[in-house]
């Protein structure tokens, strides 16, 4: 299968390219710089020069592929508009072939216990822009398109991702890992390699499907930060931050980290045969 991927040099993208190739896929990856091109080439993909704003490139490369995975995000002014166009163009190119779009479970806001993909939507401000874009993507199922949305949870593993950037690295610098509030809120976790496998499986999902990419390990932030303190080398030292102070230090993403979320990935396991291989998040986070 020939797959075109955006965001291939990113955290989840690198694992996804590896998974695609492991499953026999031939991957073409958008690369906005020589550095990105070297990364995707090293993973076995063929780089195509371009950015998410190069919609003609996105449309044409998607036209030559058997499926598309859109992982790239341009976190600059106009993120929502850029993502809208960067989703529309490859869908136009792909036609009736699979197009897998990346969302995220933060759009559900605080959950009332364990929920699935049908839960009410109440996103924090940092991800509120995703709602309209995802609705536009899924609407194409009614006009002959083949959209699928994968919504990863808080992704960890391979010493990367948001937990590394916002918790482990500050912990190494300050000698204590930050914890927002008392840490009683839950995170819906998933290992990056398991999420990558889900993106591969989603290429064979029915049009209009939505899948939560979560492991079912919905752990309290207090336990997570204690594990991360070992990864940071500060061995149990935690700094509790009021939400306002966390927002001052981290920006609005702190509001997402403070969400109390518990979700199940049963739909993906049931419908796609998604098999999780990383089932002890705390042990792996401690070694990040």
N, C-alpha and C positions, 0 to 999 in steps of 0.2 A: 504494500500500500504506500502510495506517495503522499506524504503529509507535509503541509506548509504550517510552520509555527512562528508566531510572534513572541517576543520575550524569551527566546531560547537561551540567551546568555545569562538570564536572571536566576534567582535562587530555585524556584520551582521548575523553570524552563530547562535548566541543565539536567535535572533528574528525569524530566519528561522526555528529552531527546534520548537519553540513555535507555529509557524504557521502550520508546518507540523502536529503536534500533534492535534492542534485545528481542522484540516481537517480530522482527523481520521487516520493519518499515524503512522506507527511504525518505530522509528528512531534508527539507529545504527550510532554512531559518533566516528570518529577517535580521539584518545586522546594521545598526546605525553608525558603527565606527569600526576601525581596523581592529581595535581591541576586542569588540564583540565578535567580529568575524573570526578571529583567532580562537576564541573560546568555543564557538559552535563547530568550527572545523576540527578542533581537537577532540570533540565528542563524536565526530563522524557525520555531521550534517554539512550540507552545501550552503554556504552563506549567500544571501542576496542583499546587496546594498540598498538601504532605505530606512526611513523612519516611519512611525505610525501616521504621520501627516502625508506620506507619499501614497495617496489612495490609489493612484493609477497602478503603482507597483503592486500594492496589496491585491487589487482586483485581478491583475494579469497572472500573478503567481498562483493565486487561488484557483484560477481557471484551469491551470495545468496540473492541479493536485487532485487526489482522490478524497481528501479531507483536510480540514483546517482546524488548528487549535490556536485560539487567540488568548495569549497569556500576558502580552505586553501592556503596560500602563505608562503614560507620560504624566508624571506628577509635576506639572507646571501650571501656569495660569491657563484656564480653559480645559482642564482635564476631562470634564464631562463631554464637551463638544468634540475634542480629539478622539475620545473613545467611541463616541457615537459614529463618527465617520470611519474610524478604523475597524468597526464592527460591520458597518454597512457594506463597505467596499469588498471585503473577502466573501461576504455572503452573496453579493451579486456575482462575483466570480465563480463561487462554488455551485451556484444554482441549487439543484436538488441533492447535491452531495453533502456529507456531514460537516457542520460547522459547530465547534465546541467553544463556548464562551465562558470566561472566568468571572465568577461572582465572588461571594464570601458570606459566611453565616452571620457576620456582624449586622447585616440588614434586618435581622430578626429582633435586634435589641435584646432587652432582658427577656428571658423565657420563664414560663411558669412551669418549673419542673422540666422533664425531658420531652422535647418536641421533635417533630419531623419537618419535612419541607413545606407542609401545609400550614405552618404556624403563621400568626399575624406578623406583618412587617412593621418595624418601628426603629429605623436605623439611627445611629448617632450621626452627627453632622458630617463626619469625615467620609462616610460612605453613602450618604443620602442621595448623591448624584447617580448611584448605580441603578436605582429602582426604575426610572424611566427608560434607561438604556437597555436593561434586561427585558423589560416589557416589549420594547421595539424588536429586540432580537427574537424573542419567542413568538411574536406575532407573525413572523415570516412562515411559521409552520402552516398557517392557514392559506398561504398563497404559493405553496409548492417548495418552500425552503425546508432545510433539515437542521434546525437549530437545537442545540442541547446546552444547558447551563450547568456547570459544575461549581459548587460553592464550598471551597475549602474552609475548614475551621482554622484555629490558630496552628500554623504549621511550624514544626520544629525538626531538628535533626541535622546532621552533617555540619555542626558548629556554624550554623547560619540562620538567616531569617530574622524576624522581628524580635524574638526572645534574645538573640545574641546582641542585636543592636541596641535595644532599649533596656535590657536587664543585665546580661552578663558583662558586657564591656563597661557600662557605668559602675557595676559592682567591683570590677577589677581596679578601676580608678579610685573609687571612693572607699573601698574596703567594706562595703555593705551593699547588698542587692536591694533595689527599691521595690516596695510592695505598696500598692494603692489601697488605702484604707486598711481594714483589719484582715484582708485577704480571704474573707469568707465567700466571695463570689467565685463562680466556677468558669473555667475555660473549656471549650470543646476542642480537644487536641487532635492532631493527625500528623504522622511522620511524613516528611517530604517525599520519601520513596513510595509510600503507600498512596499518597495523593497523585504522584506521577502515574502510577498504574491505573488509577481511576480515570485520568484524562485519556489514556490509551483505550480503555474499555468504552468510554463515552462515545468514541467514534462509531461504535456499533449500537448505540442506544436509539430508541424510537424518537422521531422528531417531536419537539416540544417538551422533552423530558427535562426535569430539574433534579439534581442530586446533591445532597449534603456530603461533602468530603470530610467526614469526621469518624474517629475511631470508636466512639462510645466511651472513651476515657474522659469524663467530665470532672476534672479535678479542681479542688479549691486553690485559689491563687497562693494562699499561704504555703501549701505543700509544694507548689511549683517553685516559688521563690526560694524556699529552703533547698530544694534540689539544685537550683541554679547557683546558689551561693557556693556550692562545692565546685561547680564548673568555673566559677569566678575566682576560686581560691580564697574565699573569705569565710568558709566553713561555718555556715549557720547564721552569719551576721546579716540581719535584715534591717532596712530603714523604712519604717511605715510613713507613707506620705498621704496627707489629705488630698482629695481629688483636685482642689484648686492648685496646690503646689505641684502635683504631678502634671497638670496641664501646663503650668508655667515652664516646667523643665522639658517635658516631652512634646508639647503641643497638643492639638485636639485629639490625637490618637490615644491619649491617656483616657479619654471618655470611652473609647472602645475597649481598652484593656480593663476598664472598671465594670464592664457589663457582666451580668450573672447569666451565663448561657450553658444549657445542657441540651445536647442534640443527639439523635441517633442517625447512623448511616445505614440502617437496615434496608432501605429501598435499593441502594446501590448493590448491596450484597445479594439481595433477593433477585433483582432484575438483571444485573450485569455479571454476577458471580465474582464480585470484588472480594478478594481475600486479603485480609490484613496480616502483615508479617511483623509489625512493631507494636507489641502489646504491653510494654512496661515503660511508659513515658517518663516516669520519675527517675528510673535508673538511667535512661538515656540522656535526660536533661542534665543530670548530675555530671555527666561526662562531656557535655557540649564543648 
